[in-house]
Amino acid sequence: MSPPLNPHPLARLLHDEIALRGGWMRFERFMEQALYAPGLGYYSGGRRVLGQRPQDGSDFVTAPELTPVFGRTIARQVAQALEATGTDEVWEFGAGTGALAVQVLGALGERVRQYPIVDLSGTLKERQQRVLQEALPGLVDRVVWADSLPDSLEGVIVGNEVLDAMPVHLLHWDGQQWLERGVGQAPGATAEAPAFMWVDRPAPEGVRAPTDRPDSDFAPGTVVETHGPAEAFIATLAQRMTRGAAFFLDYGFPADEYYHPQRTGGTLMCHHLHRSDPDPLSHVGEKDITSHVNFTGIALAGQEGGWEVLGYTSQARFLTNCGVIDELSAEMPAAGAEPTAKSFKTSAAVQMLMADHEMGALFKVIGFVKGPWFDALGFRQGDRTHTL
């Protein structure tokens, strides 16, 4: 069966770049271009990516779009961190539709002097501006947008599902050696009809899966991801923060689970119209490409940059510790009143955030601090830092 064609104009750009690189492109570069190539990438090309149903043309939904209870609960942790660090700015990275900004800033109000958003998607930026203007007309002047990392910052950083969208490097164990998995042009592909295929080549000496497990533990054919860009991002943020705290929420595992020998296929996944598939080489530019997070690598990168780890736990435990039940109760009808369609929807959304078989266990939260360490609200029970 021939490889699927890629009609998106981004595919031609990738086809030409592979040719310029001698017929092989590191997957990390392929993923970077597929997601962020100016004007063409999945996040930079104007596509509506976030929404609750495929009928609206979206591909996936994140927690803030499910219910405002999520952001208001996160705001409780942010408020404590602002107080503990003596800061008054909240930095959000990868702000999506702007829903989390509305929820956090709406809950904290004048406690936040400035709310900078750093987002690489110009289309999402326009949507964020519109949503914030409609929801918080009295506070929107506190929100500013930046196109790149600042040279220095202080305050509290929030990043929800931002690390999983950073490019990854692929390694393939063939039973004898580690190979770099890259992308080449499929046989018969042309610039007018681009198609791509996996191409492996020997990895540089010393390059292997970042785990203490011996190579012999891995079955031939195993593919794993490494996370250089995400770890560099965390280290840079840590270095540039002068004082404050940071909280990142995402799906992933500590290294022992991430590089478990039974996880032979890695975690690379694509999302299109609320369906998942494992093939990033087809329909490039039209679907999300993502990878689970290695939280051990993230913790080490933060520490190397000068942060201390505040804690690490599941999303369900973090939200419980921060008072999600109280926030949910505030959304429910008064005692004796009939439940409403809205209250049923809110309850279902919170169940999705909390249930082990939904987002509650797979999603994790890691926290960092620069300055005096404090007993962060979200990690007071069920902290799993010892597993990193």
Secondary structure by P-SEA (a helix, b strand, c coil): ccccccccaaaaaaaaaaaaacccccaaaaaaaacccccccccccccccccccccccccccccccccaaaaaaaaaaaaaaaaaacccbbbbcccccaaaaaaaaaaacccccbbbbbbccaaaaaaaaaaaaaccccccccbbbbcccccccccbbbbcccccccbbbbbbbcccbbbbbbccccccccccbbbbbbbbccccccccccccccccccccbbbbbbbaaaaaaaaaaaaacccbbbbbbbbbbcccccccccccccccccccccccccccccccccbbbbbbbaaaaaaaaaaaacccccccccaaaaaaaacaaaaaaaacccccccccaaaaaaaaaaaaacccccccccbbbbbbbccccccccccccccccccc
